[in-house]
Amino acid sequence: MSLEIEHLAGGTENGPALVRRTPFRDGRGQFSRLFAREELAAAGLDFEIVHVNHSATTGKGTVRGFHYQRPPHGEIKLVSCIRGAVLDVAVDIRPDSPSRFRSWAAELSAENATAMLIPEGFAHGFQALTDQVELIYLHSAAYAPDAAAGYRFDDPAIGFDWPLEPANLSERDRSWPFVGEGAE
């Protein structure tokens, strides 16, 4: 079982990446490794896991995000879909980046065995493409409530075009500022 890494940000190692697993399948079902530090490190993606979180989203069209943690609590996330399907999105929010506010998206599903690695300095969001979605998040930093921040899911400066009508947004996600209105 090995992991295949595809760097999305123009092939650079400091942007988002897709991590594809090769599940072992037999008559009993399947088995796949969600994380292999040595394989990720060999691809320049070495990080320590501090938190593992699970989210369940019930309705197709639901949007969560765009979330991040302000420095010094920035984090790397490795997001895997273990049930259903999502469109997972990373947005470059690094202040001096030539690709600031550019987004990268990929479908993650239980079937395609693909995860997205979201580097520090990127905001994260997703839209459920099916009902009953479950995600596993591996984080390189602990959650710091005072550092939690975000941008609006419909921010024109980001300009992300969700494939489905955004639905089921939390009040918090509806109230994040637009770029230039106080978000850091």
N, CA, C and O of each residue as an XYZ file, in Angstrom:
736
protein
N       0.833     -1.175      0.000
C       0.000      0.000      0.000
C       0.874      1.233      0.000
O       1.657      1.451      0.925
N       0.742      2.031     -1.026
C       1.541      3.248     -1.074
C       0.630      4.438     -1.317
O      -0.520      4.296     -1.734
N       1.176      5.612     -1.046
C       0.468      6.856     -1.282
C       1.060      7.529     -2.511
O       2.278      7.557     -2.687
N       0.196      8.070     -3.357
C       0.633      8.827     -4.531
C       0.324     10.291     -4.257
O      -0.802     10.625     -3.887
N       1.307     11.168     -4.432
C       1.165     12.589     -4.122
C       1.105     13.391     -5.415
O       1.934     13.202     -6.305
N       0.123     14.291     -5.522
C       0.030     15.215     -6.658
C      -0.034     16.633     -6.105
O      -1.013     17.006     -5.459
N       1.002     17.421     -6.355
C       1.023     18.818     -5.921
C       0.147     19.634     -6.865
O       0.316     19.572     -8.083
N      -0.789     20.399     -6.301
C      -1.750     21.134     -7.119
C      -1.297     22.533     -7.499
O      -1.664     23.021     -8.568
N      -0.521     23.185     -6.667
C      -0.159     24.592     -6.882
C       1.000     24.710     -7.865
O       2.105     25.097     -7.486
N       0.749     24.383     -9.105
C       1.785     24.494    -10.120
C       2.948     23.555     -9.895
O       4.064     23.818    -10.342
N       2.684     22.449     -9.194
C       3.728     21.469     -8.960
C       4.652     21.806     -7.809
O       5.607     21.072     -7.556
N       4.390     22.911     -7.097
C       5.265     23.278     -5.983
C       4.889     22.507     -4.728
O       3.744     22.091     -4.552
N       5.870     22.329     -3.868
C       5.648     21.571     -2.641
C       5.062     22.416     -1.519
O       4.784     21.877     -0.447
N       4.863     23.723     -1.717
C       4.336     24.543     -0.635
C       2.867     24.901     -0.813
O       2.363     25.796     -0.135
N       2.181     24.220     -1.707
C       0.758     24.436     -1.923
C      -0.027     23.184     -1.588
O       0.534     22.211     -1.083
N      -1.329     23.202     -1.869
C      -2.149     22.022     -1.590
C      -1.722     20.825     -2.444
O      -1.143     20.976     -3.520
N      -2.022     19.651     -1.934
C      -1.663     18.418     -2.646
C      -2.771     17.397     -2.472
O      -3.471     17.386     -1.460
N      -2.919     16.548     -3.461
C      -3.814     15.396     -3.343
C      -2.977     14.198     -2.941
O      -1.873     13.996     -3.446
N      -3.510     13.416     -2.036
C      -2.849     12.206     -1.561
C      -3.786     11.048     -1.894
O      -4.854     10.903     -1.298
N      -3.369     10.232     -2.852
C      -4.203      9.102     -3.291
C      -3.714      7.819     -2.641
O      -2.526      7.498     -2.657
N      -4.664      7.099     -2.073
C      -4.372      5.816     -1.439
C      -4.706      4.693     -2.416
O      -5.544      4.851     -3.304
N      -4.044      3.570     -2.237
C      -4.375      2.371     -2.999
C      -4.937      1.360     -2.014
O      -4.177      0.663     -1.342
N      -6.264      1.271     -1.919
C      -6.842      0.339     -0.951
C      -6.551     -1.118     -1.320
O      -6.455     -1.474     -2.494
N      -6.414     -1.943     -0.289
C      -6.336     -3.392     -0.468
C      -7.767     -3.899     -0.413
O      -8.487     -3.641      0.552
N      -8.178     -4.623     -1.452
C      -9.552     -5.133     -1.521
C      -9.533     -6.647     -1.646
O      -8.700     -7.226     -2.343
N     -10.474     -7.265     -0.952
C     -10.698     -8.703     -1.108
C     -12.166     -8.978     -0.798
O     -12.963     -8.047     -0.684
N     -12.516    -10.227     -0.663
C     -13.900    -10.620     -0.440
C     -14.507    -10.079      0.845
O     -15.730    -10.060      0.980
N     -13.702     -9.649      1.771
C     -14.206     -9.113      3.044
C     -14.528     -7.634      2.970
O     -15.272     -7.112      3.800
N     -13.962     -6.952      1.965
C     -14.119     -5.503      1.873
C     -12.806     -4.866      1.478
O     -12.138     -5.333      0.555
N     -12.429     -3.798      2.171
C     -11.185     -3.119      1.827
C     -10.505     -2.555      3.060
O     -11.111     -2.398      4.120
N      -9.220     -2.254      2.884
C      -8.397     -1.638      3.918
C      -7.529     -0.601      3.231
O      -6.956     -0.868      2.175
N      -7.426      0.592      3.831
C      -6.499      1.588      3.285
C      -5.863      2.374      4.421
O      -6.466      2.592      5.472
N      -4.653      2.783      4.183
C      -3.897      3.577      5.153
C      -4.234      5.042      4.914
O      -4.074      5.536      3.798
N      -4.698      5.745      5.948
C      -5.037      7.156      5.818
C      -3.822      8.064      5.940
O      -3.817      9.171      5.402
N      -2.794      7.605      6.642
C      -1.633      8.455      6.897
C      -0.394      7.591      6.990
O      -0.389      6.580      7.693
N       0.657      7.981      6.286
C       1.956      7.314      6.372
C       3.005      8.421      6.382
O       3.410      8.922      5.333
N       3.433      8.789      7.576
C       4.332      9.936      7.722
C       5.581      9.807      6.858
O       6.013     10.783      6.244
N       6.167      8.604      6.805
C       7.405      8.436      6.044
C       7.190      8.674      4.551
O       8.065      9.230      3.886
N       6.045      8.264      4.017
C       5.776      8.480      2.593
C       5.505      9.952      2.300
O       5.967     10.483      1.290
N       4.757     10.607      3.180
C       4.513     12.036      2.999
C       5.809     12.832      3.139
O       6.056     13.760      2.369
N       6.634     12.469      4.121
C       7.914     13.164      4.328
C       8.805     13.034      3.096
O       9.489     13.986      2.721
N       8.801     11.870      2.471
C       9.615     11.663      1.268
C       9.166     12.579      0.131
O       9.944     12.884     -0.773
N       7.898     13.019      0.184
C       7.370     13.936     -0.833
C       7.425     15.394     -0.359
O       6.837     16.275     -0.987
N       8.129     15.645      0.747
C       8.257     17.006      1.261
C       7.073     17.474      2.072
O       6.896     18.676      2.269
N       6.257     16.549      2.548
C       5.034     16.888      3.283
C       5.069     16.331      4.703
O       4.124     15.675      5.140
N       6.137     16.588      5.408
C       6.308     16.039      6.753
C       5.637     16.933      7.786
O       5.894     18.137      7.827
N       4.785     16.357      8.614
C       4.186     17.091      9.723
C       3.734     16.110     10.798
O       3.472     14.936     10.535
N       3.652     16.631     12.008
C       3.217     15.836     13.156
C       1.710     15.992     13.318
O       1.182     17.094     13.167
N       1.021     14.911     13.621
C      -0.419     14.966     13.868
C      -0.646     15.256     15.349
O      -0.153     14.542     16.222
N      -1.410     16.327     15.612
C      -1.714     16.735     16.978
C      -3.171     16.434     17.323
O      -3.469     16.030     18.447
N      -4.079     16.629     16.366
C      -5.501     16.352     16.564
C      -6.018     15.535     15.387
O      -5.544     15.680     14.260
N      -6.994     14.675     15.661
C      -7.740     13.973     14.614
C      -9.207     14.273     14.882
O      -9.712     14.009     15.973
N      -9.894     14.828     13.880
C     -11.303     15.187     14.032
C     -12.152     14.455     13.000
O     -11.666     14.045     11.946
N     -13.421     14.303     13.327
C     -14.404     13.644     12.471
C     -15.579     14.597     12.322
O     -16.054     15.151     13.313
N     -16.053     14.795     11.099
C     -17.271     15.584     10.908
C     -18.270     14.764     10.109
O     -17.902     13.979      9.234
N     -19.532     14.963     10.429
C     -20.630     14.321      9.708
C     -21.546     15.431      9.198
O     -21.959     16.307      9.959
N     -21.855     15.386      7.922
C     -22.714     16.380      7.289
C     -23.875     15.630      6.666
O     -23.672     14.703      5.881
N     -25.094     16.026      7.012
C     -26.249     15.240      6.593
C     -26.797     15.593      5.216
O     -27.319     14.716      4.528
N     -26.694     16.858      4.792
C     -27.400     17.249      3.583
C     -26.538     17.635      2.399
O     -25.572     18.385      2.536
N     -26.896     17.116      1.235
C     -26.256     17.483     -0.030
C     -26.371     18.996     -0.220
O     -27.421     19.581      0.045
N     -25.295     19.620     -0.677
C     -25.276     21.063     -0.900
C     -24.729     21.860      0.271
O     -24.382     23.031      0.119
N     -24.649     21.226      1.451
C     -24.132     21.919      2.632
C     -22.721     22.422      2.367
O     -21.882     21.696      1.834
N     -22.467     23.671      2.744
C     -21.132     24.264      2.632
C     -20.619     24.561      4.031
O     -21.336     25.105      4.871
N     -19.365     24.194      4.265
C     -18.654     24.557      5.496
C     -17.388     25.287      5.071
O     -16.632     24.804      4.229
N     -17.165     26.456      5.663
C     -15.923     27.171      5.389
C     -16.177     28.555      4.853
O     -17.315     28.989      4.679
N     -15.111     29.212      4.606
C     -13.689     28.899      4.553
C     -13.060     29.186      5.916
O     -13.155     30.309      6.410
N     -12.425     28.198      6.525
C     -11.871     28.305      7.878
C     -10.350     28.227      7.872
O      -9.744     27.602      7.002
N      -9.748     28.879      8.868
C      -8.306     28.762      9.115
C      -8.025     29.230     10.536
O      -8.915     29.738     11.218
N      -6.791     29.056     10.974
C      -6.348     29.570     12.267
C      -5.249     30.602     12.030
O      -4.296     30.358     11.290
N      -5.404     31.770     12.680
C      -4.403     32.835     12.557
C      -3.096     32.416     13.229
O      -3.097     31.641     14.185
N      -1.958     32.950     12.705
C      -0.665     32.695     13.344
C      -0.696     33.194     14.795
O      -1.376     34.177     15.087
N      -0.001     32.562     15.670
C       0.968     31.482     15.457
C       0.341     30.086     15.523
O       1.045     29.103     15.752
N      -0.977     29.995     15.325
C      -1.679     28.712     15.455
C      -2.034     28.094     14.107
O      -2.896     27.218     14.033
N      -1.371     28.549     13.036
C      -1.626     27.974     11.722
C      -1.420     26.468     11.742
O      -0.688     25.939     12.578
N      -2.073     25.788     10.813
C      -2.018     24.326     10.829
C      -2.039     23.754      9.427
O      -2.509     24.380      8.476
N      -1.518     22.553      9.334
C      -1.650     21.720      8.143
C      -2.820     20.786      8.414
O      -2.972     20.282      9.527
N      -3.653     20.554      7.392
C      -4.763     19.601      7.508
C      -4.623     18.562      6.402
O      -4.265     18.883      5.269
N      -4.909     17.328      6.745
C      -5.046     16.270      5.750
C      -6.478     15.783      5.878
O      -6.852     15.200      6.896
N      -7.287     16.022      4.840
C      -8.725     15.773      4.886
C      -9.056     14.571      4.011
O      -8.720     14.541      2.827
N      -9.723     13.573      4.610
C     -10.146     12.367      3.889
C     -11.648     12.195      4.031
O     -12.204     12.415      5.108
N     -12.302     11.805      2.954
C     -13.730     11.511      2.980
C     -13.895     10.003      3.152
O     -13.377      9.223      2.353
N     -14.609      9.601      4.182
C     -14.801      8.173      4.434
C     -16.232      7.709      4.167
O     -16.531      6.517      4.246
N     -17.124      8.670      3.847
C     -18.497      8.328      3.479
C     -19.041      9.437      2.595
O     -18.886     10.616      2.915
N     -19.678      9.074      1.485
C     -20.237     10.065      0.587
C     -19.172     10.733     -0.260
O     -18.136     10.138     -0.560
N     -19.437     11.991     -0.650
C     -18.498     12.735     -1.501
C     -18.610     14.224     -1.215
O     -19.689     14.734     -0.912
N     -17.472     14.917     -1.316
C     -17.423     16.369     -1.143
C     -16.561     16.980     -2.233
O     -15.728     16.308     -2.841
N     -16.776     18.270     -2.467
C     -15.817     19.059     -3.216
C     -15.025     19.804     -2.153
O     -15.561     20.679     -1.472
N     -13.756     19.461     -2.009
C     -12.894     20.035     -0.986
C     -12.113     21.182     -1.606
O     -11.639     21.074     -2.737
N     -11.976     22.291     -0.864
C     -11.404     23.514     -1.423
C     -10.339     24.080     -0.491
O     -10.550     24.181      0.718
N      -9.199     24.446     -1.058
C      -8.133     25.149     -0.337
C      -7.963     26.516     -0.985
O      -7.904     26.626     -2.210
N      -7.883     27.570     -0.152
C      -7.717     28.941     -0.638
C      -6.431     29.508     -0.050
O      -6.248     29.516      1.167
N      -5.548     29.978     -0.913
C      -4.282     30.568     -0.480
C      -4.567     31.921      0.172
O      -5.069     32.831     -0.488
N      -4.252     32.059      1.460
C      -4.472     33.331      2.160
C      -3.152     33.921      2.669
O      -3.159     34.836      3.492
N      -2.028     33.404      2.184
C      -0.723     33.918      2.617
C      -0.561     35.355      2.120
O      -0.725     35.617      0.928
N      -0.238     36.289      3.023
C      -0.211     37.716      2.662
C       0.690     38.071      1.483
O       0.317     38.922      0.676
N       1.842     37.459      1.357
C       2.783     37.828      0.294
C       2.805     36.841     -0.866
O       3.722     36.871     -1.687
N       1.818     35.981     -0.940
C       1.805     34.954     -1.979
C       1.333     35.524     -3.317
O       0.360     36.277     -3.352
N       2.006     35.178     -4.419
C       1.527     35.616     -5.735
C       0.195     34.960     -6.116
O      -0.482     35.423     -7.035
N      -0.179     33.896     -5.420
C      -1.462     33.241     -5.710
C      -2.486     33.504     -4.598
O      -3.414     32.717     -4.411
N      -2.318     34.615     -3.859
C      -3.229     34.930     -2.755
C      -4.674     34.987     -3.252
O      -4.978     35.632     -4.255
N      -5.543     34.306     -2.535
C      -6.982     34.166     -2.775
C      -7.312     33.286     -3.976
O      -8.471     33.211     -4.385
N      -6.318     32.627     -4.542
C      -6.593     31.606     -5.557
C      -7.061     30.347     -4.826
O      -6.640     30.081     -3.700
N      -7.921     29.588     -5.469
C      -8.430     28.359     -4.847
C      -8.102     27.142     -5.698
O      -7.941     27.229     -6.915
N      -8.010     26.002     -5.016
C      -7.829     24.694     -5.639
C      -8.900     23.784     -5.070
O      -9.173     23.820     -3.870
N      -9.507     22.971     -5.917
C     -10.588     22.099     -5.462
C     -10.421     20.708     -6.048
O      -9.871     20.531     -7.135
N     -10.910     19.729     -5.303
C     -10.888     18.338     -5.770
C     -12.028     17.586     -5.112
O     -12.401     17.862     -3.972
N     -12.572     16.633     -5.850
C     -13.592     15.767     -5.261
C     -12.906     14.707     -4.409
O     -12.002     14.005     -4.860
N     -13.360     14.614     -3.173
C     -12.929     13.549     -2.271
C     -14.138     12.673     -2.017
O     -15.239     13.175     -1.791
N     -13.935     11.368     -2.053
C     -15.054     10.467     -1.789
C     -14.544      9.192     -1.142
O     -13.350      8.892     -1.155
N     -15.473      8.461     -0.582
C     -15.121      7.162     -0.013
C     -14.613      6.238     -1.116
O     -13.772      5.376     -0.860
N     -15.110      6.407     -2.336
C     -14.732      5.529     -3.437
C     -13.379      5.870     -4.049
O     -12.628      4.967     -4.421
N     -13.051      7.171     -4.163
C     -11.811      7.499     -4.874
C     -10.565      7.483     -3.989
O      -9.455      7.668     -4.490
N     -10.729      7.266     -2.687
C      -9.590      7.088     -1.764
C      -8.548      8.198     -1.914
O      -7.344      7.945     -1.916
N      -9.041      9.432     -2.040
C      -8.166     10.589     -2.197
C      -8.363     11.532     -1.027
O      -9.491     11.765     -0.592
N      -7.272     12.073     -0.519
C      -7.304     13.084      0.541
C      -6.700     14.366     -0.009
O      -5.957     14.341     -0.990
N      -7.024     15.493      0.632
C      -6.383     16.753      0.268
C      -5.551     17.232      1.442
O      -6.023     17.297      2.576
N      -4.296     17.567      1.145
C      -3.421     18.168      2.132
C      -3.506     19.680      1.955
O      -3.227     20.211      0.880
N      -3.894     20.359      3.027
C      -4.051     21.806      3.010
C      -2.952     22.399      3.881
O      -2.964     22.217      5.098
N      -1.997     23.109      3.272
C      -0.863     23.630      4.033
C      -1.256     24.775      4.964
O      -2.332     25.361      4.844
N      -0.364     25.070      5.881
C      -0.509     26.261      6.710
C      -0.530     27.470      5.777
O       0.215     27.522      4.799
N      -1.391     28.443      6.091
C      -1.511     29.617      5.230
C      -2.602     29.487      4.186
O      -2.720     30.327      3.294
N      -3.404     28.430      4.296
C      -4.531     28.212      3.390
C      -5.805     28.062      4.216
O      -5.797     27.445      5.281
N      -6.900     28.634      3.714
C      -8.210     28.418      4.324
C      -8.820     27.173      3.687
O      -8.463     26.790      2.573
N      -9.744     26.551      4.411
C     -10.341     25.295      3.957
C     -11.861     25.383      4.004
O     -12.439     25.967      4.921
N     -12.488     24.794      3.005
C     -13.936     24.656      2.986
C     -14.315     23.465      2.136
O     -13.485     22.910      1.416
N     -15.582     23.076      2.225
C     -16.052     21.994      1.363
C     -17.546     22.102      1.159
O     -18.249     22.759      1.927
N     -18.026     21.443      0.103
C     -19.454     21.298     -0.147
C     -19.775     19.820     -0.268
O     -19.098     19.080     -0.982
N     -20.823     19.396      0.441
C     -21.277     18.010      0.351
C     -21.928     17.789     -1.014
O     -22.859     18.502     -1.390
N     -21.435     16.804     -1.744
C     -21.992     16.458     -3.055
C     -23.038     15.362     -2.948
O     -23.759     15.082     -3.906
N     -23.115     14.746     -1.780
C     -24.100     13.700     -1.503
C     -24.668     13.954     -0.108
O     -24.126     14.751      0.658
N     -25.737     13.285      0.203
C     -26.216     13.255      1.586
C     -25.286     12.351      2.391
O     -24.583     11.510      1.832
N     -25.291     12.534      3.705
C     -24.552     11.658      4.627
C     -23.060     11.567      4.290
O     -22.567     10.536      3.832
N     -22.373     12.660      4.527
C     -20.934     12.753      4.286
C     -20.191     12.671      5.614
O     -20.620     13.256      6.609
N     -19.077     11.945      5.626
C     -18.211     11.917      6.806
C     -16.774     12.171      6.379
O     -16.273     11.574      5.425
N     -16.118     13.081      7.117
C     -14.724     13.426      6.859
C     -13.884     13.152      8.096
O     -14.354     13.282      9.226
N     -12.638     12.773      7.863
C     -11.626     12.655      8.912
C     -10.574     13.719      8.611
O     -10.060     13.801      7.495
N     -10.260     14.533      9.620
C      -9.244     15.584      9.494
C      -8.071     15.236     10.393
O      -8.263     14.948     11.574
N      -6.864     15.258      9.856
C      -5.643     15.144     10.646
C      -5.048     16.548     10.704
O      -4.839     17.175      9.665
N      -4.773     17.047     11.912
C      -4.303     18.423     12.108
C      -2.909     18.445     12.704
O      -2.567     17.605     13.537
N      -2.102     19.412     12.272
C      -0.747     19.574     12.810
C      -0.709     20.494     14.025
O       0.343     20.639     14.649
N      -1.829     21.117     14.373
C      -1.880     22.020     15.526
C      -3.206     21.825     16.248
O      -4.208     21.429     15.652
N      -3.187     22.110     17.533
C      -4.408     22.033     18.330
C      -5.348     23.173     17.944
O      -4.911     24.229     17.486
N      -6.630     22.942     18.135
C      -7.616     23.988     17.897
C      -7.407     25.103     18.917
O      -7.322     24.853     20.119
N      -7.328     26.327     18.423
C      -7.149     27.507     19.272
C      -8.334     28.435     19.012
O      -8.305     29.201     18.048
N      -9.377     28.386     19.847
C     -10.594     29.167     19.586
C     -10.345     30.654     19.330
O     -11.021     31.256     18.495
N      -9.390     31.249     20.033
C      -9.116     32.676     19.846
C      -8.425     32.972     18.516
O      -8.375     34.126     18.090
N      -7.899     31.951     17.865
C      -7.224     32.128     16.574
C      -8.104     31.695     15.405
O      -7.707     31.833     14.248
N      -9.300     31.171     15.698
C     -10.196     30.710     14.634
C     -10.659     31.901     13.798
O     -11.061     32.933     14.336
N     -10.598     31.745     12.483
C     -10.977     32.823     11.574
C     -11.537     32.210     10.297
O     -11.499     30.995     10.105
N     -12.051     33.064      9.435
C     -12.582     32.565      8.180
C     -12.908     33.676      7.212
O     -12.880     34.858      7.551
N     -13.217     33.267      6.003
C     -13.712     34.150      4.960
C     -15.056     33.605      4.508
O     -15.350     32.419      4.659
N     -15.870     34.502      3.948
C     -17.187     34.107      3.475
C     -17.080     33.093      2.337
O     -16.193     33.179      1.488
N     -17.990     32.146      2.340
C     -18.068     31.112      1.300
C     -18.357     31.714     -0.069
O     -18.031     31.118     -1.096
N     -18.972     32.902     -0.083
C     -19.369     33.554     -1.337
C     -18.583     34.842     -1.587
O     -19.065     35.736     -2.282
N     -17.394     34.939     -1.033
C     -16.577     36.147     -1.161
C     -16.172     36.351     -2.616
O     -15.528     35.475     -3.193
N     -16.532     37.488     -3.230
C     -16.166     37.709     -4.634
C     -14.658     37.803     -4.866
O     -14.192     37.522     -5.970
N     -13.889     38.193     -3.849
C     -12.429     38.251     -4.013
C     -11.845     36.853     -4.178
O     -10.823     36.677     -4.841
N     -12.490     35.868     -3.579
C     -12.071     34.470     -3.744
C     -12.692     33.916     -5.020
O     -12.037     33.199     -5.776
N     -13.944     34.250     -5.252
C     -14.599     33.910     -6.506
C     -14.798     32.429     -6.752
O     -14.781     31.980     -7.898
N     -14.988     31.655     -5.672
C     -15.173     30.223     -5.882
C     -16.611     29.949     -6.298
O     -17.550     30.448     -5.678
N     -16.776     29.155     -7.349
C     -18.088     28.817     -7.889
C     -18.473     27.419     -7.410
O     -18.010     26.419     -7.958
N     -19.320     27.357     -6.387
C     -19.748     26.060     -5.840
C     -20.595     25.330     -6.876
O     -21.396     25.968     -7.559
N     -20.445     24.015     -7.015
C     -21.188     23.285     -8.048
C     -22.686     23.171     -7.767
O     -23.481     23.043     -8.698
N     -23.074     23.215     -6.495
C     -24.477     23.149     -6.103
C     -24.838     24.447     -5.387
O     -23.959     25.155     -4.897
N     -26.111     24.752     -5.328
C     -26.549     25.918     -4.559
C     -26.124     25.717     -3.105
O     -26.515     24.727     -2.487
N     -25.318     26.648     -2.539
C     -24.893     26.493     -1.143
C     -26.098     26.418     -0.205
O     -27.029     27.218     -0.299
N     -26.059     25.452      0.690
C     -27.177     25.205      1.606
C     -26.647     24.933      3.004
O     -25.462     24.667      3.205
N     -27.564     25.010      3.964
C     -27.277     24.549      5.328
C     -26.060     25.222      5.954
O     -25.317     24.576      6.693
N     -25.845     26.490      5.676
C     -24.685     27.189      6.237
C     -24.922     27.519      7.698
O     -26.034     27.866      8.095
N     -23.873     27.407      8.489
C     -23.977     27.812      9.890
C     -24.026     29.335      9.956
O     -23.600     30.021      9.027
N     -24.546     29.850     11.053
C     -24.558     31.298     11.249
C     -23.136     31.847     11.232
O     -22.886     32.930     10.705
N     -22.216     31.095     11.809
C     -20.814     31.521     11.837
C     -20.257     31.655     10.417
O     -19.598     32.646     10.101
N     -20.521     30.657      9.556
C     -20.003     30.726      8.187
C     -20.664     31.846      7.381
O     -20.036     32.415      6.488
N     -21.920     32.168      7.685
C     -22.596     33.287      7.013
C     -22.046     34.642      7.463
O     -22.163     35.635      6.745
N     -21.445     34.675      8.654
C     -21.034     35.961      9.218
C     -19.538     36.257      9.098
O     -19.093     37.315      9.542
N     -18.751     35.351      8.509
C     -17.337     35.681      8.314
C     -17.252     36.928      7.451
O     -18.134     37.161      6.624
N     -16.203     37.743      7.624
C     -16.072     38.952      6.801
C     -15.643     38.612      5.370
O     -15.109     37.539      5.090
N     -15.896     39.564      4.489
C     -15.354     39.487      3.139
C     -13.903     39.953      3.181
O     -13.503     40.656      4.109
N     -13.118     39.567      2.188
C     -11.744     40.049      2.065
C     -11.787     41.581      2.087
O     -12.588     42.195      1.384
N     -10.929     42.181      2.890
C     -10.881     43.635      2.990
C     -11.809     44.223      4.029
O     -11.807     45.435      4.247
N     -12.608     43.379      4.677
C     -13.541     43.856      5.703
C     -13.148     43.372      7.087
O     -14.014     43.161      7.936
N     -11.877     43.195      7.324
C     -11.446     42.820      8.665
C     -10.905     41.419      8.789
O     -10.317     41.088      9.818
N     -11.075     40.583      7.792
C     -10.484     39.245      7.869
C      -8.978     39.386      7.721
O      -8.491     40.247      6.988
N      -8.255     38.542      8.415
C      -6.783     38.620      8.369
C      -6.230     37.577      7.429
O      -5.015     37.484      7.255
